[in-house]
């Protein structure tokens, strides 16, 4: 299944792509499946959104869909139905920290 994905500007520049991409996420779309597909298609993104050894999300990366933070859910959890139906994108957000 194709999923719409929106990347933050620094990752767009790294991959030399526009803001929104169509990604083939297999029969059971999940955050993990989307990241697998993105990293396969754009190898320069490997290690930017998740650690390659542990496959855990990087601390300053968040995943949102349908106004819901998916960052702390299992990366293998199914994506929300509107994302699977392509009505909503999966948003990859670069979080900021500061004091």
C-alpha positions as a Markdown table, in Angstrom:
| # | Residue | x | y | z |
|---|---|---|---|---|
| 1 | Unk | 0.0 | 0.0 | 0.0 |
| 2 | Unk | 1.2 | 3.5 | -0.8 |
| 3 | Unk | 1.4 | 6.0 | 2.1 |
| 4 | Unk | 1.9 | 9.7 | 1.9 |
| 5 | Unk | 4.9 | 10.9 | 4.0 |
| 6 | Unk | 5.9 | 14.4 | 4.8 |
| 7 | Unk | 9.6 | 14.9 | 5.8 |
| 8 | Unk | 11.1 | 17.9 | 7.6 |
| 9 | Unk | 13.2 | 20.3 | 5.5 |
| 10 | Unk | 16.6 | 19.0 | 6.6 |
| 11 | Unk | 15.7 | 15.4 | 5.5 |
| 12 | Unk | 14.2 | 16.7 | 2.3 |
| 13 | Unk | 17.5 | 18.5 | 1.5 |
| 14 | Unk | 19.5 | 15.4 | 2.4 |
| 15 | Unk | 17.4 | 13.1 | 0.2 |
| 16 | Unk | 17.0 | 15.8 | -2.5 |
| 17 | Unk | 13.2 | 15.4 | -2.5 |
| 18 | Unk | 10.1 | 17.5 | -2.0 |
| 19 | Unk | 8.2 | 17.8 | 1.2 |
| 20 | Unk | 5.7 | 15.0 | 0.4 |
| 21 | Unk | 6.6 | 11.5 | -0.8 |
| 22 | Unk | 4.6 | 8.4 | -1.8 |
| 23 | Unk | 6.1 | 5.4 | -0.1 |
| 24 | Unk | 5.2 | 1.7 | -0.7 |
| 25 | Unk | 4.7 | 0.4 | 2.8 |
| 26 | Unk | 3.6 | -3.2 | 2.1 |
| 27 | Unk | 0.4 | -4.9 | 3.0 |
| 28 | Unk | 0.5 | -3.9 | 6.7 |
| 29 | Unk | 1.6 | -0.2 | 6.8 |
| 30 | Unk | 3.3 | 0.8 | 10.0 |
| 31 | Unk | 5.9 | 3.4 | 11.0 |
| 32 | Unk | 8.5 | 0.7 | 10.8 |
| 33 | Unk | 7.4 | -0.4 | 7.3 |
| 34 | Unk | 7.4 | 3.2 | 6.1 |
| 35 | Unk | 10.9 | 3.8 | 7.5 |
| 36 | Unk | 12.2 | 0.5 | 5.9 |
| 37 | Unk | 10.9 | 1.7 | 2.6 |
| 38 | Unk | 12.3 | 5.2 | 2.9 |
| 39 | Unk | 15.7 | 4.0 | 3.9 |
| 40 | Unk | 15.7 | 1.5 | 1.0 |
| 41 | Unk | 14.7 | 4.1 | -1.5 |
| 42 | Unk | 16.9 | 6.9 | 0.0 |
| 43 | Unk | 19.9 | 5.3 | 1.6 |
| 44 | Unk | 21.2 | 8.7 | 2.7 |
| 45 | Unk | 18.3 | 8.8 | 5.3 |
| 46 | Unk | 19.6 | 5.7 | 7.1 |
| 47 | Unk | 20.3 | 6.5 | 10.7 |
| 48 | Unk | 18.6 | 9.9 | 10.6 |
| 49 | Unk | 15.2 | 8.9 | 12.0 |
| 50 | Unk | 16.2 | 5.7 | 13.9 |
| 51 | Unk | 19.3 | 4.1 | 15.2 |
| 52 | Unk | 20.5 | 1.5 | 12.7 |
| 53 | Unk | 21.7 | -1.0 | 15.3 |
| 54 | Unk | 18.7 | -0.8 | 17.7 |
| 55 | Unk | 16.1 | 0.4 | 15.2 |
| 56 | Unk | 14.8 | 2.7 | 17.9 |
| 57 | Unk | 13.5 | 6.2 | 17.0 |
| 58 | Unk | 16.0 | 9.0 | 17.4 |
| 59 | Unk | 15.3 | 11.2 | 20.4 |
| 60 | Unk | 14.5 | 14.4 | 18.4 |
| 61 | Unk | 12.3 | 12.7 | 15.7 |
| 62 | Unk | 8.5 | 12.4 | 16.1 |
| 63 | Unk | 5.9 | 10.7 | 14.0 |
| 64 | Unk | 2.4 | 12.2 | 13.7 |
| 65 | Unk | -0.8 | 11.2 | 11.9 |
| 66 | Unk | -4.3 | 12.4 | 12.2 |
| 67 | Unk | -3.3 | 14.9 | 14.9 |
| 68 | Unk | -1.9 | 12.0 | 17.0 |
| 69 | Unk | 1.6 | 11.5 | 18.2 |
| 70 | Unk | 2.6 | 8.0 | 17.1 |
| 71 | Unk | 6.2 | 8.4 | 18.4 |
| 72 | Unk | 5.8 | 6.3 | 21.6 |
| 73 | Unk | 3.6 | 3.5 | 20.1 |
| 74 | Unk | 5.1 | 0.3 | 18.8 |
| 75 | Unk | 6.7 | 1.0 | 15.4 |
| 76 | Unk | 5.0 | -2.1 | 14.1 |
| 77 | Unk | 1.5 | -0.9 | 15.1 |
| 78 | Unk | -0.8 | -0.4 | 12.1 |
| 79 | Unk | -1.0 | 3.2 | 10.8 |
| 80 | Unk | -4.4 | 4.9 | 11.3 |
| 81 | Unk | -7.0 | 4.2 | 8.6 |
| 82 | Unk | -7.0 | 7.7 | 7.1 |
| 83 | Unk | -3.2 | 7.3 | 6.5 |
| 84 | Unk | -3.7 | 3.9 | 4.9 |
| 85 | Unk | -6.5 | 5.4 | 2.7 |
| 86 | Unk | -4.1 | 8.3 | 1.7 |
| 87 | Unk | -6.5 | 10.9 | 3.1 |
| 88 | Unk | -3.9 | 12.0 | 5.6 |
| 89 | Unk | -0.1 | 11.8 | 5.5 |
| 90 | Unk | 2.4 | 10.4 | 8.0 |
| 91 | Unk | 4.3 | 13.4 | 9.3 |
| 92 | Unk | 8.0 | 13.1 | 10.3 |
| 93 | Unk | 8.8 | 16.0 | 12.6 |
| 94 | Unk | 12.2 | 17.1 | 13.8 |
| 95 | Unk | 11.6 | 18.1 | 17.4 |
| 96 | Unk | 13.4 | 21.1 | 19.0 |
| 97 | Unk | 14.8 | 21.5 | 22.5 |
| 98 | Unk | 16.0 | 24.5 | 24.2 |
| 99 | Unk | 15.8 | 26.4 | 27.4 |
